[in-house]
Amino acid sequence: MIYTIVLILFAIILIPLALKTVAEKNLTHSAVYLMVFLVMLSALFIFLGGSIIGAVELLVFVGAVVTLLVFTLMLSGGKELE
């Protein structure tokens, strides 16, 4: 029963985060939404028993990809999509 409640709670949080990531015009805000989404998804994997997958996703995606994306955005000077 607790697993069902937590899964529904994660879905309620994750779906708007994913939609906000693609719909945001400001690229920096979009990167932050992507980072929060990936951290929440990693927490969901860890909660469901996939601790290795959750840890790898946290290290690879959040640690490397989002950091690279943020540095690229900051160096390119891109503020928002036209």
N, CA, C and O of each residue as an XYZ file, in Angstrom:
328
protein
N       0.810     -1.192      0.000
C       0.000      0.000      0.000
C       0.858      1.262      0.000
O       0.561      2.228     -0.703
N       1.921      1.240      0.795
C       2.789      2.422      0.875
C       3.516      2.649     -0.449
O       3.764      3.789     -0.844
N       3.856      1.548     -1.133
C       4.529      1.672     -2.420
C       3.628      2.339     -3.453
O       4.093      3.150     -4.254
N       2.365      2.004     -3.437
C       1.422      2.604     -4.374
C       1.273      4.102     -4.117
O       1.244      4.897     -5.056
N       1.182      4.474     -2.878
C       1.055      5.896     -2.531
C       2.301      6.661     -2.940
O       2.201      7.761     -3.482
N       3.473      6.094     -2.688
C       4.722      6.770     -3.048
C       4.872      6.864     -4.565
O       5.322      7.890     -5.074
N       4.503      5.814     -5.290
C       4.572      5.850     -6.754
C       3.648      6.915     -7.331
O       4.032      7.631     -8.255
N       2.442      7.026     -6.800
C       1.515      8.058     -7.261
C       2.053      9.440     -6.927
O       1.932     10.366     -7.729
N       2.643      9.586     -5.756
C       3.229     10.870     -5.357
C       4.389     11.248     -6.270
O       4.502     12.401     -6.685
N       5.251     10.284     -6.584
C       6.354     10.548     -7.511
C       5.839     10.902     -8.895
O       6.391     11.787     -9.549
N       4.787     10.224     -9.354
C       4.221     10.529    -10.672
C       3.632     11.930    -10.699
O       3.772     12.648    -11.689
N       2.976     12.319     -9.616
C       2.409     13.664     -9.545
C       3.507     14.715     -9.601
O       3.295     15.803    -10.137
N       4.668     14.408     -9.058
C       5.778     15.364     -9.079
C       6.561     15.286    -10.393
O       6.948     16.319    -10.939
N       6.797     14.080    -10.904
C       7.669     13.904    -12.069
C       7.051     14.360    -13.389
O       7.755     14.931    -14.222
N       5.774     14.127    -13.598
C       5.157     14.484    -14.877
C       5.165     15.998    -15.116
O       5.549     16.420    -16.207
N       4.762     16.831    -14.158
C       4.870     18.282    -14.408
C       6.307     18.771    -14.565
O       6.562     19.712    -15.316
N       7.248     18.139    -13.863
C       8.647     18.522    -14.027
C       9.143     18.237    -15.434
O       9.862     19.046    -16.021
N       8.759     17.087    -15.977
C       9.165     16.750    -17.347
C       8.540     17.702    -18.350
O       9.204     18.140    -19.289
N       7.275     18.024    -18.161
C       6.615     18.963    -19.068
C       7.203     20.364    -18.953
O       7.355     21.061    -19.957
N       7.530     20.773    -17.747
C       8.122     22.102    -17.542
C       9.522     22.166    -18.153
O       9.940     23.227    -18.617
N      10.246     21.059    -18.160
C      11.579     21.032    -18.753
C      11.531     21.333    -20.244
O      12.365     22.083    -20.753
N      10.565     20.756    -20.948
C      10.498     20.980    -22.391
C       9.779     22.269    -22.753
O      10.040     22.836    -23.814
N       8.894     22.741    -21.913
C       8.100     23.919    -22.253
C       8.765     25.234    -21.864
O       8.344     26.294    -22.327
N       9.787     25.186    -21.027
C      10.432     26.409    -20.536
C      11.221     27.085    -21.641
O      11.941     26.428    -22.393
N      11.082     28.411    -21.738
C      11.819     29.158    -22.762
C      13.216     29.547    -22.290
O      14.139     29.647    -23.098
N      13.373     29.762    -21.011
C      14.691     30.082    -20.470
C      15.497     28.795    -20.347
O      15.091     27.866    -19.649
N      16.639     28.744    -21.025
C      17.422     27.501    -21.065
C      18.021     27.141    -19.713
O      18.154     25.959    -19.396
N      18.379     28.122    -18.924
C      18.940     27.836    -17.611
C      17.881     27.225    -16.699
O      18.163     26.272    -15.972
N      16.684     27.761    -16.732
C      15.602     27.188    -15.938
C      15.268     25.783    -16.413
O      14.968     24.904    -15.604
N      15.321     25.571    -17.716
C      15.068     24.246    -18.258
C      16.108     23.240    -17.764
O      15.767     22.098    -17.458
N      17.358     23.654    -17.685
C      18.414     22.776    -17.171
C      18.201     22.456    -15.697
O      18.458     21.334    -15.261
N      17.737     23.429    -14.932
C      17.468     23.190    -13.506
C      16.291     22.224    -13.344
O      16.339     21.325    -12.505
N      15.235     22.407    -14.145
C      14.109     21.477    -14.093
C      14.548     20.071    -14.482
O      14.093     19.095    -13.886
N      15.431     19.957    -15.477
C      15.943     18.652    -15.880
C      16.735     18.010    -14.752
O      16.618     16.807    -14.514
N      17.540     18.805    -14.056
C      18.332     18.271    -12.951
C      17.422     17.774    -11.824
O      17.654     16.697    -11.276
N      16.405     18.539    -11.479
C      15.485     18.124    -10.416
C      14.721     16.870    -10.837
O      14.497     15.971    -10.026
N      14.320     16.815    -12.113
C      13.627     15.632    -12.621
C      14.510     14.392    -12.511
O      14.048     13.340    -12.069
N      15.764     14.507    -12.905
C      16.654     13.346    -12.865
C      16.970     12.913    -11.440
O      17.113     11.719    -11.176
N      17.081     13.861    -10.521
C      17.308     13.504     -9.117
C      16.088     12.776     -8.553
O      16.228     11.789     -7.832
N      14.890     13.269     -8.884
C      13.673     12.608     -8.413
C      13.529     11.207     -9.026
O      13.101     10.274     -8.347
N      13.883     11.062    -10.303
C      13.822      9.761    -10.945
C      14.828      8.792    -10.325
O      14.538      7.606    -10.164
N      15.992      9.295     -9.984
C      16.982      8.467     -9.310
C      16.488      8.034     -7.926
O      16.699      6.893     -7.514
N      15.838      8.944     -7.221
C      15.267      8.591     -5.917
C      14.172      7.541     -6.068
O      14.024      6.667     -5.214
N      13.411      7.627     -7.148
C      12.372      6.626     -7.397
C      12.992      5.248     -7.648
O      12.505      4.240     -7.136
N      14.065      5.211     -8.436
C      14.744      3.939     -8.675
C      15.296      3.356     -7.376
O      15.180      2.155     -7.133
N      15.885      4.192     -6.555
C      16.439      3.722     -5.281
C      15.319      3.213     -4.374
O      15.482      2.203     -3.690
N      14.182      3.915     -4.369
C      13.035      3.490     -3.558
C      12.503      2.138     -4.004
O      12.090      1.331     -3.170
N      12.505      1.879     -5.305
C      11.976      0.623     -5.828
C      12.966     -0.539     -5.755
O      12.641     -1.654     -6.163
N      14.164     -0.287     -5.240
C      15.111     -1.368     -5.051
C      16.236     -1.415     -6.059
O      17.114     -2.271     -5.950
N      16.243     -0.543     -7.018
C      17.315     -0.498     -8.009
C      18.375      0.505     -7.594
O      18.555      1.540     -8.236
N      19.069      0.189     -6.521
C      20.023      1.160     -5.977
C      21.198      1.406     -6.915
O      21.713      2.522     -6.975
N      21.628      0.385     -7.645
C      22.738      0.564     -8.585
C      22.320      1.472     -9.736
O      23.064      2.379    -10.111
N      21.137      1.238    -10.298
C      20.646      2.072    -11.394
C      20.438      3.498    -10.920
O      20.779      4.443    -11.631
N      19.885      3.666     -9.729
C      19.678      4.999     -9.172
C      20.983      5.736     -8.947
O      21.087      6.927     -9.243
N      21.984      5.030     -8.422
C      23.277      5.674     -8.172
C      23.987      6.022     -9.478
O      24.594      7.088     -9.589
N      23.916      5.132    -10.463
C      24.549      5.408    -11.753
C      23.873      6.580    -12.446
O      24.543      7.441    -13.016
N      22.544      6.611    -12.398
C      21.839      7.734    -13.007
C      22.178      9.041    -12.313
O      22.350     10.072    -12.964
N      22.272      8.999    -11.011
C      22.619     10.206    -10.263
C      24.012     10.689    -10.612
O      24.226     11.887    -10.798
N      24.960      9.772    -10.703
C      26.330     10.163    -11.006
C      26.519     10.593    -12.457
O      27.148     11.616    -12.728
N      25.980      9.820    -13.379
C      26.222     10.083    -14.793
C      25.383     11.247    -15.293
O      25.921     12.224    -15.814
N      24.071     11.147    -15.138
C      23.204     12.158    -15.733
C      23.278     13.481    -14.979
O      23.542     14.523    -15.579
N      23.049     13.445    -13.684
C      23.025     14.693    -12.924
C      24.433     15.237    -12.765
O      24.656     16.440    -12.901
N      25.369     14.372    -12.482
C      26.724     14.842    -12.235
C      27.456     15.313    -13.464
O      28.232     16.265    -13.387
N      27.236     14.677    -14.592
C      28.020     14.999    -15.775
C      27.221     15.749    -16.834
O      27.623     16.828    -17.271
N      26.109     15.191    -17.240
C      25.371     15.755    -18.369
C      24.778     17.111    -18.026
O      24.928     18.058    -18.798
N      24.116     17.222    -16.898
C      23.502     18.502    -16.538
C      24.574     19.553    -16.234
O      24.399     20.723    -16.575
N      25.660     19.162    -15.611
C      26.742     20.108    -15.359
C      27.347     20.599    -16.670
O      27.620     21.791    -16.812
N      27.556     19.713    -17.614
C      28.055     20.107    -18.921
C      27.071     21.023    -19.636
O      27.475     21.991    -20.279
N      25.788     20.721    -19.525
C      24.762     21.552    -20.142
C      24.750     22.955    -19.538
O      24.657     23.941    -20.268
N      24.842     23.050    -18.233
C      24.841     24.364    -17.572
C      26.081     25.158    -17.953
O      25.975     26.351    -18.237
N      27.252     24.532    -17.969
C      28.459     25.251    -18.371
C      28.392     25.688    -19.825
O      28.846     26.782    -20.161
N      27.832     24.852    -20.695
C      27.679     25.225    -22.101
C      26.753     26.421    -22.240
O      27.029     27.339    -23.012
N      25.661     26.411    -21.497
C      24.730     27.541    -21.563
C      25.364     28.814    -21.037
O      25.163     29.889    -21.602
N      26.125     28.702    -19.966
C      26.741     29.889    -19.386
C      27.829     30.450    -20.305
O      27.977     31.668    -20.407
N      28.579     29.595    -20.963
C      29.653     30.080    -21.837
C      29.118     30.598    -23.173
O      29.710     31.497    -23.770
N      28.008     30.039    -23.642
C      27.468     30.484    -24.920
C      26.652     31.765    -24.783
O      26.450     32.480    -25.764
N      26.191     32.053    -23.593
C      25.411     33.259    -23.381
C      23.967     33.130    -23.802
O      23.269     34.141    -23.887
N      23.486     31.919    -24.071
C      22.109     31.713    -24.502
C      21.158     31.885    -23.325
O      21.241     31.154    -22.338
N      20.267     32.844    -23.433
C      19.337     33.117    -22.338
C      17.995     32.421    -22.557
O      17.512     31.706    -21.679
N      17.400     32.630    -23.720
C      16.103     32.025    -23.967
C      15.938     31.722    -25.439
O      16.624     32.284    -26.293
N      15.022     30.832    -25.712
C      14.747     30.450    -27.095
C      13.826     31.479    -27.735
O      12.901     31.977    -27.093
N      14.071     31.784    -28.958
C      13.244     32.746    -29.690
C      12.171     32.014    -30.454
O      11.363     32.641    -31.139
